[in-house]
Amino acid sequence: MGTPEVISARSPRVAAARRLARRNFRGKERRFLAEGPQAVREAAGHRGSDGEPTLTELFATAEAAERYADIVEAARASGARVHLADADVLADVSQTVTPQGLIGVCRFLDAPFEEILAAKPKLVAVLAHVRDPGNAGTVLRCADAAGADAVVLTDASVDLYNPKSVRASAGSLFHLPVTVGVPVEQAVQGLRDAGVRILAADGAGTDDLDDELDAGTMGGPTAWVFGNEAWGLPEETRALADAVVRVPIHGRAESLNLATAAAVCLYASARAQRPRRMG
């Protein structure tokens, strides 16, 4: 294994990485930051639909490079350029209060919506009006855990590559296809044309999730549409769905937060779609 290049705070590469904290630079360069061992490990093993590696550069402190030698080697094996830097340099690039010593620069990895439809998905999470990056990343993580085939972020939702979104996804961003910037009407119509039933998740929904499960209506391909945590889905978006479904509150809680509700809905669909075990 070769010795990583030592890099200073004045390096143009550090300055370029620092600029990726801003959305306009991310869009221009089509690059984003992945911080911490979990995200960098997943990025090092990921390739885009064009077959090219997603991770292009890795900045690491000497301590982190020693502690996570396997990740550094995986990054190098993927073709990424590895740089050693002082902790102060990484702190300057990092978007976290306590950097973990590894920051990767990654190529954008969102997939065209047409590719997601062509794959005939059975379970999809559509983030229609999700503005909080932490919520977006956490819902993506829930979708990954539930075995969803794809996640769609509409043009009214937060930037997928916001550092908080990437961090909250806990590596799931690199596990399943994600498409961005699709108008909600186009997303719904495209999925419906692909044979997917559209369910809008809303606390004021007329249909109860338990009733849907009892009726056996959730076994087919399904897309869940999730909205803003503070005000839910607008009426025009709810009107696009085949059903507007609420998660029942059996106790005294006022409501569920977005990520929890998304997890309940996605797991309910995943369970309904699983073949029943015999015997």
C-alpha positions as CSV (number, residue, x, y, z in Angstrom):
1,M,0.0,0.0,0.0
2,G,1.5,3.4,-1.0
3,T,1.9,6.3,1.4
4,P,-1.1,8.7,1.2
5,E,-0.4,12.3,0.0
6,V,-0.1,14.8,2.9
7,I,-2.2,17.8,2.1
8,S,-2.3,21.3,3.7
9,A,-5.2,23.7,4.4
10,R,-4.1,25.9,1.5
11,S,-4.4,23.1,-1.0
12,P,-6.9,23.8,-3.9
13,R,-8.3,20.3,-3.2
14,V,-9.2,21.3,0.3
15,A,-10.8,24.5,-0.9
16,A,-12.8,22.6,-3.5
17,A,-14.0,20.1,-0.9
18,R,-15.0,22.9,1.5
19,R,-17.1,24.5,-1.2
20,L,-19.2,21.4,-1.4
21,A,-21.0,22.4,1.8
22,R,-22.9,24.8,-0.5
23,R,-25.7,23.5,-2.7
24,N,-24.8,25.6,-5.8
25,F,-21.3,24.3,-5.8
26,R,-22.5,20.7,-5.3
27,G,-24.8,21.1,-8.3
28,K,-22.1,22.7,-10.4
29,E,-19.5,20.1,-9.6
30,R,-21.9,17.2,-9.2
31,R,-20.0,16.2,-6.2
32,F,-21.0,15.8,-2.5
33,L,-19.3,15.0,0.8
34,A,-19.7,11.8,2.8
35,E,-18.4,11.9,6.3
36,G,-17.5,9.2,8.8
37,P,-16.4,5.6,8.5
38,Q,-19.9,4.2,7.7
39,A,-20.6,6.5,4.8
40,V,-17.1,6.3,3.4
41,R,-17.1,2.5,3.6
42,E,-20.3,2.4,1.6
43,A,-19.2,5.0,-0.9
44,A,-15.9,3.1,-1.5
45,G,-17.9,0.0,-2.5
46,H,-20.4,1.8,-4.7
47,R,-20.3,2.4,-8.4
48,G,-22.7,4.5,-10.5
49,S,-24.9,3.2,-13.3
50,D,-22.1,4.0,-15.7
51,G,-19.8,1.6,-13.8
52,E,-17.5,4.3,-12.5
53,P,-16.6,4.5,-8.8
54,T,-18.6,6.9,-6.7
55,L,-15.8,7.9,-4.3
56,T,-13.2,10.1,-6.0
57,E,-11.2,11.5,-3.0
58,L,-10.7,10.7,0.7
59,F,-9.4,13.0,3.3
60,A,-8.2,11.3,6.5
61,T,-6.3,12.2,9.7
62,A,-3.3,10.0,10.4
63,E,-5.2,8.6,13.4
64,A,-8.3,7.7,11.4
65,A,-6.2,6.3,8.6
66,E,-4.6,3.9,11.1
67,R,-7.9,3.1,12.9
68,Y,-9.8,2.5,9.6
69,A,-7.0,1.1,7.5
70,D,-9.4,-1.3,5.8
71,I,-11.6,1.6,4.7
72,V,-8.6,3.6,3.4
73,E,-7.4,0.6,1.5
74,A,-10.9,0.1,0.0
75,A,-11.0,3.7,-1.0
76,R,-7.6,3.4,-2.7
77,A,-8.6,0.1,-4.4
78,S,-11.7,1.9,-5.8
79,G,-9.5,4.4,-7.5
80,A,-10.0,7.3,-5.0
81,R,-7.2,9.7,-4.3
82,V,-6.3,9.5,-0.6
83,H,-5.0,12.5,1.3
84,L,-3.7,12.7,4.9
85,A,-4.5,16.0,6.7
86,D,-4.4,17.5,10.1
87,A,-7.5,17.3,12.2
88,D,-7.8,21.1,11.8
89,V,-8.1,20.7,8.1
90,L,-10.8,18.1,8.3
91,A,-12.6,20.2,10.9
92,D,-12.6,23.1,8.4
93,V,-14.2,20.9,5.7
94,S,-16.5,18.9,7.9
95,Q,-20.1,19.8,8.5
96,T,-20.2,18.1,11.9
97,V,-19.4,19.3,15.4
98,T,-17.2,16.3,16.1
99,P,-15.6,15.1,12.8
100,Q,-14.7,11.4,12.7
101,G,-11.5,11.8,10.7
102,L,-12.7,10.6,7.3
103,I,-14.4,12.8,4.6
104,G,-15.0,11.4,1.2
105,V,-15.8,13.4,-2.0
106,C,-18.3,11.5,-4.1
107,R,-19.9,11.8,-7.5
108,F,-23.7,12.4,-7.6
109,L,-25.4,9.0,-7.8
110,D,-29.1,9.8,-8.4
111,A,-30.7,7.7,-11.1
112,P,-33.1,8.8,-13.8
113,F,-36.7,8.3,-12.9
114,E,-37.2,6.2,-16.1
115,E,-34.7,3.7,-14.8
116,I,-36.6,3.3,-11.6
117,L,-39.8,2.7,-13.5
118,A,-38.2,0.3,-15.9
119,A,-37.1,-1.9,-13.0
120,K,-40.8,-2.5,-12.1
121,P,-40.5,-1.5,-8.4
122,K,-42.7,-3.1,-5.8
123,L,-42.1,-0.7,-2.9
124,V,-41.2,3.0,-3.3
125,A,-40.9,5.9,-0.9
126,V,-41.8,9.3,-2.5
127,L,-40.7,12.4,-0.5
128,A,-43.1,15.0,-1.9
129,H,-42.7,18.0,0.4
130,V,-40.0,17.0,2.8
131,R,-37.9,20.1,3.6
132,D,-35.8,18.9,6.6
133,P,-32.6,17.2,5.5
134,G,-32.4,15.1,8.6
135,N,-35.9,13.7,7.9
136,A,-35.1,13.0,4.3
137,G,-32.0,11.0,5.2
138,T,-33.8,9.1,7.9
139,V,-36.7,8.2,5.7
140,L,-34.2,7.0,3.1
141,R,-32.6,4.8,5.8
142,C,-36.1,3.5,6.7
143,A,-36.8,2.7,3.1
144,D,-33.6,0.8,2.8
145,A,-34.2,-1.2,6.0
146,A,-37.7,-2.1,4.8
147,G,-36.4,-3.4,1.5
148,A,-37.8,-0.7,-0.7
149,D,-36.8,-0.7,-4.3
150,A,-36.3,3.0,-4.7
151,V,-36.7,6.5,-3.2
152,V,-38.1,9.5,-5.1
153,L,-37.4,13.1,-4.0
154,T,-39.7,15.5,-5.8
155,D,-38.7,19.0,-6.9
156,A,-40.5,20.3,-3.7
157,S,-38.2,18.4,-1.4
158,V,-34.8,19.1,0.2
159,D,-31.5,18.5,-1.6
160,L,-30.5,14.8,-1.4
161,Y,-26.9,15.7,-1.1
162,N,-27.3,18.1,1.8
163,P,-24.6,17.0,4.4
164,K,-27.3,16.4,7.0
165,S,-29.3,14.2,4.6
166,V,-26.2,12.2,3.7
167,R,-25.3,11.8,7.4
168,A,-28.9,10.8,8.4
169,S,-29.1,8.1,5.8
170,A,-26.3,6.3,7.6
171,G,-24.9,4.8,4.3
172,S,-28.3,3.9,2.9
173,L,-27.9,6.5,0.2
174,F,-25.5,4.1,-1.4
175,H,-27.8,1.0,-1.2
176,L,-30.8,1.7,-3.3
177,P,-31.7,3.8,-6.4
178,V,-32.7,7.4,-5.6
179,T,-34.1,9.9,-8.1
180,V,-34.4,13.6,-7.5
181,G,-36.2,16.7,-8.9
182,V,-39.3,14.9,-10.3
183,P,-42.5,16.9,-10.1
184,V,-44.9,15.1,-7.8
185,E,-47.6,14.8,-10.5
186,Q,-45.1,13.2,-12.8
187,A,-43.8,10.9,-10.1
188,V,-47.3,9.7,-9.2
189,Q,-48.4,9.3,-12.8
190,G,-45.3,7.4,-13.8
191,L,-45.6,5.0,-10.9
192,R,-49.3,4.5,-11.5
193,D,-48.6,3.7,-15.2
194,A,-46.0,1.2,-14.0
195,G,-48.8,-0.6,-12.1
196,V,-47.9,0.8,-8.6
197,R,-50.7,1.7,-6.2
198,I,-50.2,5.2,-4.7
199,L,-50.8,5.7,-0.9
200,A,-50.5,9.1,0.6
201,A,-49.5,9.0,4.3
202,D,-51.4,11.7,6.3
203,G,-52.5,11.9,9.9
204,A,-55.9,13.1,8.7
205,G,-56.3,10.3,6.2
206,T,-59.7,8.8,5.7
207,D,-58.3,5.2,5.5
208,D,-56.7,3.5,8.5
209,L,-53.5,1.5,8.0
210,D,-54.8,-1.3,10.2
211,D,-57.9,-1.5,8.0
212,E,-55.9,-1.6,4.9
213,L,-53.8,-4.5,6.2
214,D,-56.9,-6.4,7.4
215,A,-58.6,-5.9,4.0
216,G,-55.5,-7.5,2.3
217,T,-55.2,-4.5,-0.1
218,M,-51.5,-3.9,0.4
219,G,-49.9,-6.9,-1.2
220,G,-49.3,-5.4,-4.6
221,P,-46.7,-2.9,-5.8
222,T,-47.0,0.3,-3.6
223,A,-45.6,3.8,-3.4
224,W,-46.0,5.7,-0.2
225,V,-46.1,9.5,-0.5
226,F,-44.7,11.4,2.5
227,G,-45.0,15.1,3.1
228,N,-43.8,17.8,5.4
229,E,-43.7,16.9,9.1
230,A,-45.2,20.2,10.2
231,W,-48.1,20.5,7.8
232,G,-48.4,17.1,6.1
233,L,-49.4,16.9,2.4
234,P,-51.3,19.6,0.6
235,E,-54.7,18.8,-0.6
236,E,-53.7,18.7,-4.3
237,T,-51.1,16.1,-3.5
238,R,-53.5,14.0,-1.5
239,A,-55.9,14.1,-4.4
240,L,-53.4,12.4,-6.6
241,A,-53.3,9.2,-4.4
242,D,-55.4,6.1,-4.7
243,A,-56.0,6.3,-0.9
244,V,-55.0,8.7,1.9
245,V,-53.9,6.5,4.8
246,R,-53.3,7.4,8.5
247,V,-51.2,5.5,11.0
248,P,-53.6,4.7,13.9
249,I,-52.7,6.2,17.2
250,H,-53.7,3.6,19.8
251,G,-52.3,5.5,22.8
252,R,-52.3,9.1,23.8
253,A,-49.6,10.5,21.6
254,E,-50.5,13.5,19.6
255,S,-48.9,12.2,16.4
256,L,-45.9,10.4,15.0
257,N,-42.9,12.1,13.6
258,L,-42.3,11.7,9.9
259,A,-39.5,9.1,10.0
260,T,-41.4,6.9,12.5
261,A,-44.6,7.1,10.4
262,A,-42.6,6.3,7.3
263,A,-41.0,3.3,9.0
264,V,-44.4,2.0,10.1
265,C,-46.0,2.4,6.6
266,L,-43.0,0.9,4.7
267,Y,-42.7,-2.1,7.0
268,A,-46.4,-2.7,6.8
269,S,-46.2,-2.9,3.0
270,A,-43.1,-5.0,3.1
271,R,-44.8,-7.5,5.4
272,A,-47.9,-7.5,3.2
273,Q,-45.8,-8.2,0.1
274,R,-43.9,-11.1,1.7
275,P,-45.2,-14.6,0.8
276,R,-46.9,-16.3,3.7
277,R,-44.9,-19.1,5.3
278,M,-46.7,-22.4,5.4
279,G,-46.6,-24.7,8.4
